[in-house]
């Protein structure tokens, strides 16, 4: 029990740290959400959301899977000089690709931007996005290196500092002026330049002159499939919003973006876990009892993320109205499908670790191919009939197919004794409850709706505890949680 307890303590500590850091980074969009949603029109808010996603997608494109490749091979070599070469050769490749492609995209920015969304501001906004991408890349690269080298303090300083200064700058502009959409992206550009440079200084000790590129040649077969996968994963939100705009309107795009912002709260939890989960599962996979730890983490995370998904669904309406005003009231319909998709993604990131452990990263391509295919097909079929709810259901179906396919492939190449059955049952119950709540939320008074939601969520929690854990595991998890609570400063 002590071994499992120590591992869970280590994982929880990293989840908490990276969760706070990731939350601060993502909190920028959530903190500014009420300001942007109330200050700008629904259509203008949709444009801001779209171009923010576009900048993230381009950054991922130029990373080219190198972040995951570094994480996989960083632990393969004990020699610090070898690790320096792994990092330096990877960064060199990314910077070279930026210097070649960005000028081309900048030159054709008007035509490319209008392929996605038609607006008089498209060209200017796209160019501002292109200017900040190199600094976004350096900032994210630095954060990844600090994470994988377990330099937690520097990681937190870099992440929290960026979030704090961006929020202060943005709020300051809104208090003392009436900024345009362009102003928002100018502020973003300045912050990325500043903290990109700070990040470079933080990882300077890990950089060296690239030599013979032998490590890069080893990493590329692993990185290329990841690059395609990462691009598809970030390309999907951009395309789903572009399709929403084309199939419905820019007004509906703004409503969809608002609901997606709220669903992104679950994304914080999932991504915080994934950030800590990567180094954790790689570091213990050679231990004989690793599968025991993996299953405890799987079942604990499943119950937690299902519970959070339903809670988010319960309070979607009042939170959106409080943050963004009554004009975003109907945005709540997309919250459960989008949150459920993120829920499935988080759970399957655990069950598909066999692909990473086998180093056969190309297998991820199958799942992501179906992710894009099913999502696009679902949006085309459902959006004209169901509006933005249909768009969100299409996205949810894409996440589901991706997760199932990749988990099955992982079992073939690196079998692990997962306890799938109880997890599947709990996820299925969550889906049924969530769809019921999505149907009822616009048809009942809020008092009746929240009463039904509270009852269903309580039942799920009770069933989940007894279905997922045996007596020994319940005792261990309860003891573990009790010990964590005792460490809180306000509990004596």
C-alpha positions in Angstrom: 0.0 0.0 0.0 2.8 2.4 0.8 4.3 2.1 -2.7 0.9 2.9 -4.3 0.4 5.7 -1.8 3.8 7.3 -2.6 3.1 7.2 -6.3 -0.3 8.7 -5.9 1.1 11.4 -3.7 3.7 12.2 -6.4 1.1 12.2 -9.2 -1.3 14.4 -7.1 1.4 16.9 -6.3 2.3 17.3 -10.0 -1.4 17.4 -11.0 -1.9 20.2 -8.5 1.1 22.1 -9.6 0.6 21.7 -13.3 -3.2 22.1 -12.8 -2.7 25.5 -11.2 -0.2 26.5 -13.9 -2.4 25.2 -16.7 -5.5 26.8 -15.1 -3.7 30.2 -15.0 -2.8 30.0 -18.6 -6.2 28.9 -19.7 -7.8 31.3 -17.2 -6.8 34.2 -19.4 -9.6 33.2 -21.8 -12.0 32.6 -18.9 -11.1 35.7 -16.9 -11.4 37.8 -20.0 -14.5 36.0 -21.2 -17.0 38.1 -19.3 -15.3 41.3 -20.4 -15.1 40.3 -24.0 -18.6 38.8 -24.1 -20.2 41.9 -22.6 -18.0 44.6 -24.4 -18.1 43.1 -27.9 -21.1 41.8 -29.9 -21.7 38.1 -30.1 -20.3 38.1 -33.7 -17.2 40.0 -32.6 -16.6 37.6 -29.7 -16.9 34.7 -32.1 -14.1 36.2 -34.3 -11.8 36.7 -31.3 -12.3 33.1 -30.2 -11.7 31.8 -33.7 -8.4 33.6 -34.2 -7.1 32.6 -30.7 -7.7 29.0 -31.7 -6.0 29.6 -35.0 -2.9 30.9 -33.3 -2.7 27.7 -31.1 -3.2 25.5 -34.2 -0.3 27.2 -36.0 1.9 26.9 -33.0 1.2 23.2 -32.8 1.9 22.8 -36.5 5.4 24.2 -36.2 6.2 22.2 -33.0 5.9 19.2 -35.3 5.5 16.7 -32.6 8.9 17.6 -31.1 7.5 18.2 -27.6 6.2 14.6 -27.3 9.4 13.2 -28.9 11.6 15.1 -26.4 9.4 13.8 -23.5 9.8 10.2 -24.8 13.6 10.3 -25.4 14.6 12.6 -22.5 14.6 9.6 -20.1 16.3 7.3 -22.5 19.6 9.1 -21.9 21.2 9.8 -18.5 24.1 11.9 -19.9 23.2 15.6 -19.6 25.1 16.5 -22.8 23.0 14.0 -24.7 19.8 15.6 -23.3 21.1 19.0 -24.3 21.5 17.8 -27.9 18.0 16.3 -27.9 16.5 19.6 -26.8 18.7 21.8 -29.0 18.3 19.9 -32.2 14.6 19.8 -31.7 14.4 23.6 -31.2 16.6 24.2 -34.2 14.2 22.3 -36.4 11.3 24.3 -35.2 12.9 27.7 -35.7 14.0 26.8 -39.2 10.5 25.7 -40.2 9.2 29.0 -38.8 11.6 31.1 -40.7 10.6 29.4 -44.0 6.8 29.1 -43.7 5.7 32.2 -41.7 6.8 34.7 -44.5 4.8 32.7 -47.0 1.7 32.6 -44.9 2.1 36.4 -44.2 2.2 37.2 -47.9 -1.0 35.2 -48.6 -2.7 36.1 -45.3 -5.7 37.8 -47.0 -6.6 34.8 -49.1 -5.9 32.2 -46.5 -7.8 33.9 -43.7 -11.0 34.2 -45.8 -11.0 30.5 -46.5 -12.1 30.1 -42.9 -14.2 33.1 -42.1 -15.4 36.1 -44.1 -14.9 39.4 -42.3 -13.4 42.8 -43.1 -10.9 42.3 -40.3 -9.7 38.8 -41.3 -6.5 39.8 -43.0 -5.2 42.1 -40.2 -6.1 39.6 -37.5 -4.5 36.7 -39.3 -1.2 38.7 -39.7 -1.2 39.6 -35.9 -1.6 35.9 -35.2 1.3 35.0 -37.5 3.5 37.5 -35.8 3.0 36.0 -32.3 3.3 32.3 -33.3 7.2 32.2 -33.1 7.1 33.6 -29.5 4.2 31.3 -28.6 6.4 28.4 -29.8 9.4 29.4 -27.7 7.2 30.0 -24.6 5.5 26.6 -24.9 8.9 24.9 -25.7 10.4 26.4 -22.6 7.4 25.3 -20.4 7.8 21.8 -21.7 11.5 21.6 -21.0 11.0 22.9 -17.4 8.2 20.3 -17.0 10.2 17.3 -18.2 13.2 18.4 -16.2 11.0 18.7 -13.1 12.0 22.4 -12.6 8.6 23.1 -11.1 9.3 26.6 -9.6 10.5 28.0 -12.9 7.7 26.4 -14.7 5.2 28.0 -12.4 6.9 31.4 -12.5 6.8 31.4 -16.3 3.2 30.2 -16.6 1.8 32.3 -13.7 3.7 35.4 -14.8 2.4 35.2 -18.3 -1.2 34.7 -17.1 -1.0 37.5 -14.5 0.6 40.2 -16.7 -1.7 39.4 -19.7 -4.8 39.7 -17.5 -3.6 43.0 -15.9 -2.7 44.5 -19.3 -6.0 43.5 -20.8 -8.1 44.7 -17.9 -6.2 48.0 -17.9 -7.0 48.7 -21.5 -10.7 48.0 -21.0 -10.8 50.3 -18.0 -9.1 53.3 -19.6 -10.0 52.9 -23.3 -12.3 51.3 -25.8 -10.0 48.7 -27.5 -10.8 47.2 -30.9 -10.5 43.5 -31.7 -7.0 44.3 -33.1 -6.0 45.8 -29.8 -6.7 42.5 -28.0 -4.3 40.7 -30.4 -1.6 43.4 -30.0 -1.7 42.9 -26.3 -1.4 39.2 -26.8 1.6 39.7 -29.2 3.5 41.9 -26.6 2.9 39.3 -23.8 4.1 36.4 -26.0 7.3 38.3 -27.0 8.1 39.2 -23.4 7.5 35.8 -21.9 9.0 33.9 -24.9 12.2 35.7 -24.1 12.0 34.9 -20.4 11.4 31.3 -21.3 14.5 31.2 -23.5 16.6 32.5 -20.6 15.1 29.8 -18.2 16.2 26.9 -20.4 19.4 28.4 -21.6 21.4 25.9 -19.6 19.8 23.1 -21.6 20.8 24.5 -25.0 24.0 23.8 -27.0 25.2 24.0 -30.6 23.4 21.2 -32.6 25.9 18.6 -33.6 25.4 15.9 -36.4 21.6 15.8 -35.7 21.8 12.1 -34.8 19.2 12.5 -32.1 16.9 14.4 -34.4 17.0 11.5 -36.9 16.1 9.1 -34.1 13.2 11.2 -32.8 11.7 12.1 -36.2 10.0 8.7 -36.9 8.4 9.0 -33.5 7.6 12.7 -33.9 6.0 12.7 -37.4 2.9 10.8 -36.5 2.5 12.9 -33.3 2.9 16.0 -35.4 0.0 15.0 -37.6 -2.1 13.9 -34.7 -1.4 17.2 -32.8 -2.2 19.2 -35.8 -5.5 17.3 -36.5 -6.5 17.7 -32.8 -6.0 21.5 -32.9 -7.2 21.8 -36.5 -10.5 20.3 -35.6 -11.7 23.1 -33.3 -10.8 25.7 -35.9 -12.7 23.8 -38.6 -15.7 23.1 -36.4 -16.1 26.9 -35.8 -15.5 27.7 -39.5 -18.3 25.2 -40.4 -20.6 26.7 -37.7 -20.0 30.1 -39.3 -20.7 28.8 -42.8 -23.6 26.4 -42.0 -25.3 28.8 -39.6 -23.9 32.4 -39.1 -21.2 34.4 -37.3 -23.8 35.1 -34.6 -24.2 31.4 -33.9 -20.4 31.1 -34.0 -20.3 33.5 -31.1 -22.9 31.5 -29.1 -21.1 28.3 -29.7 -17.8 29.9 -28.6 -19.3 31.0 -25.4 -20.6 27.5 -24.5 -17.2 26.1 -25.5 -15.5 28.5 -23.1 -17.5 27.0 -20.2 -16.8 23.4 -21.3 -13.1 24.3 -21.4 -13.2 24.3 -17.6 -13.3 20.6 -17.8 -10.5 20.8 -20.3 -8.4 22.5 -17.6 -8.8 19.4 -15.4 -8.1 17.0 -18.2 -5.0 18.8 -19.4 -3.7 19.3 -15.9 -3.9 15.6 -15.4 -2.4 14.8 -18.7 0.5 17.1 -18.1 1.5 15.3 -15.0 0.4 11.8 -16.2 2.9 11.7 -19.1 6.1 11.9 -17.0 4.4 9.7 -14.3 3.4 6.7 -16.3 6.7 6.7 -18.3 8.7 6.8 -15.0 7.1 3.7 -13.4 6.2 1.4 -16.4 9.1 -0.9 -15.8 8.0 -1.7 -12.3 6.2 -5.0 -11.8 3.2 -3.5 -10.0 2.8 -0.5 -12.4 -0.5 -1.9 -13.7 -2.0 -1.8 -10.2 -1.2 1.9 -10.0 -2.5 2.5 -13.5 -5.9 1.0 -12.7 -6.3 2.9 -9.5 -5.6 6.1 -11.4 -7.9 5.1 -14.2 -10.9 4.4 -11.9 -10.3 7.4 -9.7 -9.9 9.8 -12.6 -13.0 8.3 -14.3 -15.3 8.9 -11.3 -13.9 12.4 -10.7 -14.1 13.6 -14.3 -17.7 12.1 -14.8 -18.8 13.9 -11.6 -17.3 17.2 -12.8 -18.9 16.9 -16.2 -22.3 16.6 -14.7 -21.7 19.4 -12.2 -20.6 21.7 -15.1 -23.8 20.7 -17.0 -26.0 21.5 -14.0 -24.7 25.0 -13.6 -24.1 25.9 -17.3 -27.1 28.2 -17.7 -26.7 30.5 -14.6 -22.9 30.7 -15.0 -23.2 31.7 -18.7 -25.8 34.3 -17.9 -23.8 35.7 -14.9 -20.6 35.8 -16.9 -21.7 36.9 -20.3 -25.3 38.2 -20.0 -28.7 37.0 -21.2 -27.7 37.1 -24.8 -25.7 33.9 -24.3 -28.5 32.0 -22.5 -28.9 29.4 -25.3 -25.2 28.6 -25.3 -25.7 26.2 -22.4 -27.0 23.5 -24.8 -23.5 22.8 -26.1 -21.8 22.5 -22.7 -22.6 18.8 -21.9 -21.6 17.4 -25.4 -18.4 19.3 -25.5 -17.5 18.5 -21.8 -18.4 14.8 -22.4 -16.0 14.7 -25.4 -13.2 16.1 -23.2 -14.2 13.6 -20.5 -13.8 10.7 -22.8 -10.5 12.1 -24.1 -9.1 12.3 -20.6 -10.1 8.8 -19.7 -8.7 7.4 -23.0 -5.5 9.2 -22.6 -4.9 6.8 -19.7 -6.1 3.6 -21.5 -4.1 4.3 -24.6 -0.7 4.6 -23.0 0.4 1.3 -24.6 0.9 3.2 -27.8 3.4 5.5 -26.2 5.1 2.7 -24.3 5.5 0.7 -27.5 7.0 3.7 -29.3 4.6 3.1 -32.1 3.2 6.6 -32.1 2.0 6.2 -35.7 -0.9 4.1 -34.4 -2.5 7.3 -33.0 -3.1 8.4 -36.6 -6.0 5.9 -37.0 -7.9 7.3 -34.0 -7.3 10.8 -35.1 -8.3 10.1 -38.6 -11.7 8.9 -37.4 -11.8 11.8 -35.0 -11.7 14.3 -37.8 -13.9 12.2 -40.1 -16.7 11.5 -37.6 -16.6 15.1 -36.3 -16.9 16.7 -39.7 -19.6 14.2 -40.8 -21.5 14.7 -37.6 -21.4 18.5 -37.9 -22.5 18.4 -41.6 -25.4 16.1 -40.8 -26.5 17.5 -37.4 -25.8 21.2 -37.5 -28.4 22.1 -40.1 -31.1 20.3 -38.1 -30.1 20.9 -34.5 -28.1 24.1 -34.7 -25.1 24.6 -32.4 -26.3 21.6 -30.3 -25.8 19.4 -33.4 -22.3 20.8 -33.9 -21.4 19.9 -30.3 -22.8 16.4 -30.6 -20.7 15.9 -33.7 -17.6 16.9 -31.8 -18.5 14.5 -28.9 -18.9 11.6 -31.3 -15.5 12.4 -32.8 -13.9 12.2 -29.4 -15.7 8.9 -28.6 -14.5 7.1 -31.8 -10.9 8.4 -31.4 -10.7 7.2 -27.8 -12.1 3.8 -28.4 -10.0 3.1 -31.5 -6.7 4.2 -29.9 -7.4 2.3 -26.7 -8.0 -0.9 -28.7 -4.8 -0.4 -30.7 -2.9 0.2 -27.5 -4.0 -3.1 -26.1 -2.8 -4.9 -29.2 0.8 -3.5 -29.2 1.3 -3.2 -25.4 -1.4 -5.2 -23.5 -2.1 -4.0 -20.0 -4.6 -5.6 -17.5 -7.1 -2.7 -17.6 -10.3 -3.0 -15.6 -12.5 -1.7 -18.5 -15.9 -3.0 -17.6 -16.8 -0.8 -14.6 -15.3 2.2 -16.3 -17.4 1.7 -19.4 -20.6 1.4 -17.2 -19.9 4.6 -15.3 -19.2 6.5 -18.5 -22.4 5.2 -20.1 -24.5 6.2 -17.1 -22.9 9.7 -17.3 -23.8 10.0 -21.0 -27.4 9.1 -20.3 -27.7 11.5 -17.4 -26.0 14.3 -19.4 -28.2 13.9 -22.4 -31.3 13.9 -20.2 -30.1 17.1 -18.5 -29.4 18.7 -21.9 -32.9 17.9 -23.0 -34.5 19.2 -19.8 -32.5 22.4 -19.2 -34.6 24.6 -21.6 -37.9 22.8 -20.8 -38.1 23.0 -16.9 -37.9 25.8 -14.4 -34.4 26.0 -13.0 -35.5 24.8 -9.5 -37.0 21.6 -10.9 -34.0 21.1 -13.3 -31.4 21.5 -10.6 -33.2 19.1 -8.3 -33.2 16.4 -10.9 -29.6 17.1 -11.8 -28.5 16.9 -8.1 -30.3 13.6 -7.6 -28.8 12.0 -10.7 -25.3 13.2 -9.9 -25.6 11.9 -6.3 -26.7 8.5 -7.6 -23.8 8.4 -10.1 -21.3 9.1 -7.3 -22.6 6.4 -5.0 -22.8 3.8 -7.8 -19.4 4.8 -9.0 -17.6 4.3 -5.7 -19.0 0.8 -5.2 -18.7 -0.3 -8.9 -15.2 1.0 -9.6 -13.4 0.1 -6.4 -13.1 -3.1 -4.3 -13.0 -2.9 -0.5 -9.2 -2.7 -0.4 -9.1 0.1 -3.0 -11.9 2.1 -1.3 -10.0 1.9 1.9 -6.7 3.0 0.3 -8.4 5.9 -1.7 -10.3 7.1 1.3 -7.2 7.1 3.5 -5.2 8.8 0.8 -7.8 11.6 0.4 -8.1 12.0 4.2 -4.3 12.4 4.4 -4.4 15.1 1.7 -7.2 16.9 3.5 -5.2 16.9 6.7 -2.4 18.8 4.9 -4.7 21.7 4.0 -3.8 24.8 6.0 -7.4 25.5 7.2 -7.8 22.0 8.6 -6.2 21.3 12.0 
